[in-house]
């Protein structure tokens, strides 16, 4: 238990991103059969933003960010994930835990079958969890994963972390109600850049 939630600080979230060595995950965990992620959607998917690049591995920068956020000695967290849904999903969570440890975040790993994991994740029982997503369109991914949860509109139905930014919500609505395909894709790319 911590006196405050470190994950609410953008510097901590950026430190976590910098602690992860994406090329090592691709080569060692995924045996070269993956790409380092920089978007919510893959390169061939509508709304993929080619201008976004994967966050560079920067452990020294991660440590500086943690110190600036008030965690010079790091903190502890539990990483959750599935162990029967994705290729090497439990190994991926273990690898990320090791990478976080190198910057001072003591990460305990807890993996479980997807039938258990999703219920707990949806109930908000996890602070950090692995979740994969497949879609045919970036604006639909934003609507489901990052829009403010709203049962009446169906927005944020998979936003189990309760992320909420009115500006992003407005951009998602604009993208979903714009008929011009090029404009719709431009809005989607801009929204993803803002959210990531």
Backbone as JSON, one array per atom type, in Angstrom:
{
  "sequence": "XXXXXXXXXXXXXXXXXXXXXXXXXXXXXXXXXXXXXXXXXXXXXXXXXXXXXXXXXXXXXXXXXXXXXXXXXXXXXXXXXXXXXXXXXXXXXXXXXXXXXXXXXXXXXXXXXXXXXXXXXXXXXXXXXXXXXXXXXXXXXXXXXXXXXXXXXXXXXXXXXXXXXXXXXXXXXXXXXXXXXXXXXXXXXXXXXXXX",
  "N": [[0.83, -1.21, 0.0], [0.49, 2.2, -0.83], [0.85, 5.7, 0.01], [-0.18, 7.38, -1.92], [-1.38, 7.1, -5.31], [1.0, 6.24, -7.55], [0.73, 5.96, -10.29], [-0.95, 7.89, -11.25], [0.53, 10.04, -11.9], [1.91, 11.57, -14.63], [4.62, 11.56, -15.16], [5.54, 9.25, -13.94], [4.24, 7.31, -15.45], [5.45, 7.8, -17.9], [8.06, 7.16, -17.21], [7.81, 4.41, -16.81], [7.24, 3.65, -19.43], [9.69, 4.32, -20.62], [11.35, 2.53, -19.38], [10.94, 0.08, -20.53], [12.28, -2.22, -22.76], [11.67, -2.45, -25.84], [12.69, -3.61, -28.33], [14.07, -5.83, -27.27], [12.0, -7.36, -26.23], [10.68, -8.0, -28.6], [12.67, -9.55, -29.9], [13.52, -11.53, -27.98], [11.32, -12.47, -26.39], [9.22, -12.67, -28.21], [10.44, -13.93, -30.29], [11.35, -12.62, -32.59], [9.08, -12.24, -34.12], [7.33, -10.02, -34.07], [6.41, -6.53, -33.78], [7.74, -3.52, -32.42], [5.47, -1.67, -30.52], [3.87, 1.41, -31.28], [1.55, 2.65, -31.54], [-2.04, 2.54, -31.09], [-3.09, 0.89, -32.96], [-2.13, -1.39, -35.59], [0.31, -1.0, -38.32], [-1.09, -1.43, -40.95], [-3.71, -0.65, -40.41], [-6.57, 1.48, -40.52], [-6.11, 4.79, -39.56], [-3.69, 4.47, -38.32], [-0.84, 6.03, -37.02], [1.87, 6.97, -38.54], [3.81, 8.77, -37.85], [4.29, 8.51, -35.19], [6.58, 7.0, -33.0], [8.06, 4.11, -31.4], [8.53, 4.37, -27.87], [11.71, 5.23, -26.76], [14.15, 3.12, -25.19], [15.26, 4.11, -22.13], [16.72, 3.97, -19.42], [18.09, 5.62, -17.54], [16.82, 8.08, -17.9], [14.29, 7.29, -17.11], [14.69, 6.8, -14.37], [15.3, 9.4, -13.53], [12.84, 10.66, -14.02], [11.19, 9.26, -12.23], [12.32, 10.06, -9.79], [11.81, 12.83, -9.91], [9.08, 12.74, -9.71], [8.77, 12.1, -7.11], [9.54, 9.6, -6.28], [12.26, 8.55, -5.7], [13.43, 6.22, -4.86], [11.95, 4.37, -6.09], [9.07, 2.15, -6.22], [6.63, -0.34, -5.33], [4.7, -2.63, -7.29], [2.04, -4.59, -8.72], [2.05, -6.5, -11.59], [-0.35, -7.51, -13.83], [-1.66, -10.1, -15.92], [-2.7, -12.21, -18.67], [-2.42, -15.8, -19.02], [-3.01, -17.51, -20.97], [-4.0, -16.52, -23.35], [-2.67, -14.89, -25.32], [0.17, -15.28, -27.52], [2.95, -16.25, -25.74], [2.17, -14.69, -23.53], [2.39, -14.71, -20.65], [5.18, -14.79, -20.38], [5.84, -12.33, -21.45], [4.82, -10.5, -19.55], [6.48, -11.19, -17.41], [8.97, -10.43, -18.47], [8.67, -7.63, -18.74], [8.37, -6.97, -16.04], [10.96, -7.51, -15.09], [12.37, -5.53, -16.49], [11.3, -3.21, -15.39], [12.21, -3.46, -12.78], [14.87, -2.78, -13.05], [14.88, -0.04, -13.06], [14.04, 0.62, -10.59], [11.43, 0.0, -9.89], [9.72, -2.28, -8.19], [8.31, -5.01, -9.36], [5.83, -7.27, -8.96], [4.62, -10.27, -10.37], [1.54, -11.42, -11.59], [-0.22, -13.75, -13.19], [-3.04, -15.11, -14.95], [-5.76, -17.27, -16.12], [-7.62, -16.1, -18.97], [-10.4, -15.97, -18.58], [-10.71, -15.44, -15.88], [-9.04, -13.22, -15.54], [-10.11, -11.08, -17.18], [-12.57, -10.43, -15.91], [-11.7, -9.5, -13.4], [-10.07, -7.39, -14.25], [-11.92, -5.72, -15.52], [-13.42, -5.02, -13.3], [-11.76, -3.26, -12.07], [-9.68, -4.12, -10.43], [-6.96, -4.26, -10.87], [-3.81, -2.55, -11.06], [-1.89, -2.27, -13.07], [-1.97, -3.82, -16.19], [-1.72, -6.33, -18.76], [-3.14, -6.02, -21.92], [-4.42, -6.97, -24.97], [-5.45, -5.81, -28.22], [-7.57, -5.91, -30.99], [-8.62, -4.5, -34.05], [-10.44, -2.97, -36.76], [-10.24, -0.36, -37.31], [-8.83, 2.73, -36.34], [-10.29, 4.83, -35.12], [-12.43, 3.52, -33.98], [-11.09, 1.95, -32.12], [-10.12, 3.94, -30.4], [-12.58, 4.88, -29.44], [-13.49, 2.68, -27.96], [-11.36, 2.02, -26.19], [-10.15, 4.36, -25.04], [-11.93, 6.51, -24.8], [-14.0, 8.34, -22.53], [-15.65, 6.3, -20.2], [-19.02, 5.53, -20.84], [-22.05, 4.3, -20.37], [-24.46, 4.84, -21.72], [-23.81, 5.71, -24.3], [-22.05, 3.81, -25.12], [-19.41, 4.37, -25.32], [-15.99, 3.95, -24.32], [-16.13, 1.3, -23.47], [-14.21, -0.67, -23.08], [-12.41, 0.65, -21.59], [-11.03, 0.17, -19.04], [-9.31, 1.23, -17.24], [-10.27, 3.68, -16.68], [-9.51, 6.06, -17.95], [-9.78, 9.47, -18.81], [-10.4, 12.22, -20.79], [-11.71, 15.17, -21.78], [-11.06, 16.54, -24.21], [-10.01, 14.5, -25.87], [-12.29, 12.89, -26.02], [-14.02, 14.59, -27.45], [-12.66, 14.68, -29.89], [-12.86, 12.03, -30.71], [-15.62, 11.81, -31.12], [-15.85, 13.68, -33.22], [-14.31, 12.36, -35.2], [-15.81, 10.04, -35.6], [-18.12, 11.08, -36.66], [-17.52, 12.35, -38.98], [-17.68, 12.52, -42.44], [-15.87, 12.72, -44.53], [-13.24, 10.81, -45.51], [-10.41, 11.16, -45.44], [-10.16, 13.35, -43.73], [-11.33, 12.28, -41.44], [-9.49, 10.24, -40.84], [-7.24, 11.8, -40.3], [-8.04, 13.18, -37.98], [-8.28, 11.01, -36.26], [-5.63, 10.09, -36.14], [-4.4, 12.31, -34.93], [-5.72, 12.33, -32.46], [-4.82, 9.93, -31.36], [-2.1, 10.47, -31.09], [-2.2, 12.44, -29.15], [-3.23, 11.02, -26.99], [-1.34, 9.04, -26.48]],
  "CA": [[0.0, 0.0, 0.0], [1.21, 3.46, -0.93], [0.0, 6.82, 0.43], [-0.86, 7.93, -3.11], [-1.23, 6.26, -6.49], [2.04, 6.8, -8.41], [0.37, 5.89, -11.71], [-1.69, 9.09, -11.64], [1.51, 11.04, -12.3], [2.34, 11.31, -16.0], [6.05, 11.29, -15.15], [5.7, 7.84, -13.59], [3.83, 6.52, -16.62], [6.5, 7.96, -18.9], [9.21, 6.39, -16.73], [7.52, 3.01, -17.11], [7.41, 3.47, -20.87], [11.12, 4.38, -20.94], [12.03, 1.37, -18.78], [10.69, -1.12, -21.33], [13.15, -2.4, -23.93], [10.79, -3.07, -26.83], [13.39, -4.54, -29.23], [14.39, -7.07, -26.56], [10.75, -8.14, -26.18], [10.46, -8.53, -29.94], [13.65, -10.59, -30.22], [13.65, -12.63, -27.02], [10.04, -13.03, -25.96], [8.39, -12.97, -29.38], [11.29, -14.64, -31.24], [11.46, -11.85, -33.83], [7.82, -12.26, -34.87], [6.49, -8.93, -33.6], [6.91, -5.18, -34.01], [7.56, -2.64, -31.25], [4.24, -0.88, -30.67], [3.92, 2.86, -31.12], [0.18, 3.1, -31.8], [-3.09, 1.61, -30.64], [-3.39, -0.02, -34.06], [-0.99, -1.81, -36.41], [0.53, -0.18, -39.52], [-2.05, -1.4, -42.06], [-5.05, -0.32, -39.95], [-7.04, 2.85, -40.69], [-5.83, 5.66, -38.43], [-2.34, 4.28, -37.79], [-0.08, 7.27, -37.13], [3.26, 6.6, -38.85], [4.71, 9.75, -37.24], [4.6, 8.07, -33.83], [7.6, 5.95, -32.93], [8.09, 3.49, -30.07], [9.3, 5.08, -26.85], [13.08, 4.7, -26.68], [14.61, 2.62, -23.91], [16.08, 5.14, -21.49], [16.62, 3.72, -17.99], [18.54, 6.79, -16.77], [15.73, 9.04, -17.97], [13.2, 6.75, -16.29], [15.03, 7.04, -12.97], [15.16, 10.85, -13.28], [11.42, 10.96, -13.96], [10.66, 8.73, -10.97], [12.79, 10.94, -8.72], [11.08, 14.09, -10.02], [7.7, 12.48, -9.28], [8.75, 11.82, -5.68], [9.85, 8.19, -6.05], [13.67, 8.33, -6.03], [13.76, 4.82, -4.55], [10.96, 3.53, -6.77], [7.91, 1.7, -5.47], [6.23, -1.69, -5.73], [3.44, -2.74, -8.04], [1.78, -5.92, -9.25], [1.69, -6.53, -13.01], [-1.28, -8.6, -14.1], [-1.79, -10.47, -17.32], [-3.23, -13.53, -18.95], [-1.42, -16.83, -19.27], [-3.55, -18.46, -21.94], [-4.72, -15.82, -24.42], [-1.76, -14.43, -26.37], [1.44, -16.0, -27.63], [3.94, -15.86, -24.74], [1.66, -13.59, -22.71], [2.97, -14.7, -19.31], [6.6, -14.43, -20.49], [5.89, -10.89, -21.7], [4.64, -9.82, -18.28], [7.71, -11.42, -16.65], [10.04, -9.61, -19.06], [8.43, -6.23, -18.37], [8.67, -6.85, -14.61], [12.42, -7.42, -14.97], [12.81, -4.23, -17.0], [10.91, -2.2, -14.4], [13.09, -3.61, -11.62], [16.15, -2.11, -13.33], [14.76, 1.4, -12.79], [13.62, 0.8, -9.21], [10.04, -0.38, -9.66], [9.65, -3.7, -7.85], [7.07, -5.49, -9.97], [5.43, -8.66, -8.73], [3.82, -10.72, -11.52], [0.41, -12.31, -11.34], [-0.95, -14.08, -14.43], [-4.17, -16.02, -14.74], [-6.52, -17.51, -17.34], [-8.36, -14.94, -19.44], [-11.75, -15.95, -18.01], [-10.6, -14.8, -14.57], [-8.36, -11.94, -15.72], [-10.97, -10.03, -17.71], [-13.53, -10.01, -14.9], [-10.98, -8.7, -12.41], [-9.62, -6.16, -14.89], [-13.11, -4.89, -15.72], [-13.85, -4.54, -11.98], [-10.79, -2.27, -11.58], [-8.86, -4.71, -9.38], [-5.54, -4.24, -11.23], [-3.24, -1.23, -11.32], [-1.26, -2.36, -14.39], [-2.3, -5.12, -16.77], [-1.53, -6.56, -20.19], [-4.37, -6.2, -22.68], [-4.25, -6.85, -26.41], [-6.65, -5.28, -28.87], [-7.61, -6.0, -32.44], [-9.7, -3.69, -34.59], [-10.28, -2.63, -38.17], [-10.21, 1.08, -37.46], [-8.28, 3.43, -35.2], [-11.28, 5.62, -34.4], [-13.2, 2.59, -33.16], [-10.23, 1.59, -30.99], [-10.16, 5.07, -29.46], [-13.92, 4.91, -28.84], [-13.61, 1.59, -26.99], [-10.26, 1.92, -25.22], [-9.71, 5.59, -24.39], [-13.0, 7.47, -24.54], [-14.55, 8.26, -21.18], [-16.72, 5.3, -20.13], [-20.38, 6.05, -20.83], [-22.92, 3.18, -20.74], [-25.52, 5.26, -22.63], [-23.3, 5.81, -25.68], [-21.17, 2.68, -25.41], [-18.02, 4.82, -25.34], [-15.15, 3.5, -23.23], [-16.56, -0.01, -22.97], [-13.01, -1.42, -22.68], [-11.54, 1.6, -20.88], [-11.13, -0.32, -17.67], [-8.46, 2.07, -16.39], [-11.06, 4.9, -16.45], [-8.87, 7.24, -18.54], [-10.82, 10.42, -19.23], [-9.96, 13.54, -21.22], [-12.77, 15.73, -22.64], [-10.55, 16.87, -25.54], [-9.97, 13.27, -26.64], [-13.69, 12.49, -26.27], [-14.54, 15.44, -28.53], [-12.01, 14.27, -31.13], [-13.44, 10.74, -31.1], [-16.94, 12.12, -31.68], [-15.61, 14.3, -34.53], [-13.85, 11.34, -36.14], [-16.91, 9.1, -35.89], [-19.22, 11.77, -37.35], [-16.98, 13.01, -40.18], [-17.85, 11.67, -43.61], [-14.66, 12.77, -45.36], [-12.35, 9.76, -45.01], [-9.08, 11.7, -45.14], [-10.28, 14.18, -42.53], [-11.6, 11.36, -40.33], [-8.24, 9.58, -40.47], [-6.36, 12.81, -39.7], [-8.51, 13.4, -36.61], [-7.95, 9.79, -35.51], [-4.18, 10.1, -35.9], [-4.12, 13.38, -33.97], [-6.22, 11.89, -31.15], [-3.92, 8.89, -30.84], [-0.85, 11.12, -30.68], [-2.47, 13.13, -27.89], [-3.48, 10.04, -25.93], [-0.16, 8.26, -26.17]],
  "C": [[0.87, 1.26, 0.0], [0.28, 4.6, -0.5], [-0.74, 7.48, -0.73], [-0.55, 7.03, -4.3], [-0.17, 6.86, -7.42], [1.64, 6.84, -9.88], [-0.47, 7.07, -12.18], [-0.77, 10.2, -12.12], [2.05, 10.68, -13.68], [3.84, 11.0, -16.06], [6.33, 9.82, -14.81], [5.32, 6.97, -14.78], [4.86, 6.62, -17.73], [7.75, 7.18, -18.49], [9.01, 4.91, -17.02], [7.73, 2.74, -18.59], [8.89, 3.46, -21.25], [11.89, 3.17, -20.4], [11.94, 0.12, -19.66], [11.57, -1.13, -22.58], [12.36, -3.16, -24.99], [11.52, -4.01, -27.8], [13.76, -5.87, -28.56], [13.15, -7.96, -26.46], [10.51, -8.78, -27.54], [11.39, -9.71, -30.21], [13.6, -11.79, -29.28], [12.33, -13.28, -26.65], [9.22, -13.48, -27.17], [9.18, -13.6, -30.53], [11.35, -13.96, -32.61], [10.18, -11.74, -34.63], [6.83, -11.21, -34.36], [7.12, -7.61, -34.01], [6.78, -4.39, -32.73], [6.36, -1.72, -31.48], [4.5, 0.6, -30.44], [2.53, 3.47, -31.26], [-0.79, 2.13, -31.14], [-3.42, 0.59, -31.72], [-2.13, -0.29, -34.88], [-0.87, -0.97, -37.68], [-0.53, -0.28, -40.62], [-3.46, -0.93, -41.68], [-5.35, 1.17, -40.13], [-6.77, 3.65, -39.41], [-4.47, 5.44, -37.8], [-1.54, 5.56, -38.04], [1.4, 6.93, -37.31], [4.27, 7.58, -38.24], [5.08, 9.36, -35.81], [5.62, 6.94, -33.87], [7.58, 5.34, -31.53], [8.94, 4.33, -29.11], [10.67, 4.42, -26.73], [13.39, 4.21, -25.27], [15.58, 3.62, -23.31], [15.99, 4.96, -19.97], [17.07, 4.9, -17.12], [17.45, 7.85, -16.75], [14.55, 8.59, -17.13], [13.46, 7.01, -14.81], [14.9, 8.52, -12.62], [13.68, 11.22, -13.16], [10.8, 10.46, -12.66], [11.07, 9.62, -9.8], [12.03, 12.25, -8.73], [9.63, 13.94, -9.55], [7.61, 12.15, -7.8], [9.02, 10.37, -5.33], [11.31, 7.9, -6.39], [14.12, 6.89, -5.76], [12.78, 3.86, -5.2], [9.79, 3.2, -5.87], [7.6, 0.29, -5.95], [4.88, -1.69, -6.4], [3.27, -4.2, -8.45], [1.37, -5.78, -10.71], [0.79, -7.74, -13.22], [-1.33, -8.88, -15.6], [-2.39, -11.86, -17.46], [-2.09, -14.53, -19.12], [-1.92, -17.87, -20.27], [-4.27, -17.79, -23.11], [-3.82, -15.47, -25.6], [-0.53, -15.31, -26.42], [2.41, -15.4, -26.61], [3.47, -14.75, -23.81], [2.26, -13.57, -21.3], [4.46, -14.35, -19.34], [6.77, -12.93, -20.73], [5.76, -10.12, -20.4], [5.89, -9.99, -17.42], [8.85, -10.53, -17.16], [9.88, -8.14, -18.67], [8.73, -6.01, -16.89], [10.18, -6.72, -14.39], [12.95, -6.07, -15.42], [12.47, -3.12, -16.01], [11.82, -2.26, -13.17], [14.4, -2.86, -11.82], [16.08, -0.6, -13.11], [14.21, 1.67, -11.39], [12.17, 0.46, -8.91], [10.0, -1.89, -9.43], [8.3, -4.24, -8.31], [6.87, -6.98, -9.7], [4.5, -9.04, -9.88], [2.72, -11.65, -11.06], [-0.32, -12.54, -12.67], [-2.02, -15.11, -14.12], [-4.89, -16.26, -16.06], [-7.39, -16.3, -17.69], [-9.76, -14.85, -18.83], [-11.77, -15.29, -16.64], [-10.07, -13.38, -14.72], [-9.31, -10.84, -16.16], [-11.99, -9.54, -16.69], [-12.88, -9.12, -13.85], [-10.53, -7.36, -13.0], [-10.81, -5.2, -15.06], [-13.59, -4.29, -14.4], [-12.87, -3.53, -11.37], [-9.89, -2.8, -10.48], [-7.36, -4.65, -9.67], [-5.07, -2.8, -11.43], [-2.57, -1.18, -12.69], [-1.55, -3.75, -14.93], [-2.02, -5.14, -18.26], [-2.89, -6.75, -20.84], [-4.05, -6.02, -24.15], [-5.55, -6.38, -27.03], [-6.52, -5.45, -30.37], [-8.8, -5.22, -32.95], [-9.44, -3.45, -36.07], [-10.16, -1.14, -38.39], [-9.72, 1.75, -36.19], [-9.3, 4.24, -34.43], [-12.16, 4.73, -33.52], [-12.39, 2.13, -31.95], [-10.23, 2.7, -29.95], [-11.49, 5.11, -28.72], [-14.02, 3.87, -27.73], [-12.6, 1.68, -25.86], [-9.96, 3.19, -24.44], [-10.79, 6.64, -24.16], [-13.53, 7.27, -23.12], [-15.7, 7.25, -21.14], [-18.1, 5.95, -19.97], [-21.33, 4.94, -21.29], [-24.02, 3.57, -21.73], [-25.06, 5.3, -24.08], [-22.47, 4.61, -26.09], [-19.7, 3.09, -25.5], [-17.28, 4.24, -24.13], [-15.51, 2.13, -22.67], [-15.4, -0.91, -22.54], [-12.0, -0.51, -21.98], [-11.61, 1.28, -19.39], [-10.21, 0.42, -16.72], [-9.11, 3.41, -16.08], [-10.35, 6.18, -16.91], [-9.96, 8.18, -19.03], [-10.21, 11.77, -19.55], [-11.02, 14.09, -22.17], [-12.3, 16.06, -24.05], [-10.5, 15.63, -26.42], [-11.39, 12.81, -26.98], [-14.28, 13.29, -27.43], [-13.93, 15.03, -29.87], [-12.58, 12.93, -31.63], [-14.81, 10.96, -31.73], [-16.79, 12.74, -33.07], [-15.22, 13.26, -35.56], [-15.01, 10.43, -36.55], [-18.07, 9.75, -36.64], [-18.77, 12.52, -38.59], [-17.07, 12.06, -41.36], [-16.61, 11.64, -44.51], [-13.62, 11.83, -44.76], [-10.98, 10.3, -44.62], [-9.12, 12.55, -43.87], [-10.5, 13.3, -41.29], [-10.31, 10.68, -39.87], [-7.27, 10.56, -39.82], [-6.75, 13.09, -38.25], [-8.12, 12.21, -35.73], [-6.46, 9.76, -35.18], [-3.8, 11.14, -34.85], [-4.57, 12.95, -32.56], [-5.32, 10.85, -30.54], [-2.61, 9.49, -30.36], [-1.04, 11.83, -29.34], [-2.58, 12.13, -26.75], [-2.24, 9.27, -25.54], [0.94, 9.17, -25.72]]
}
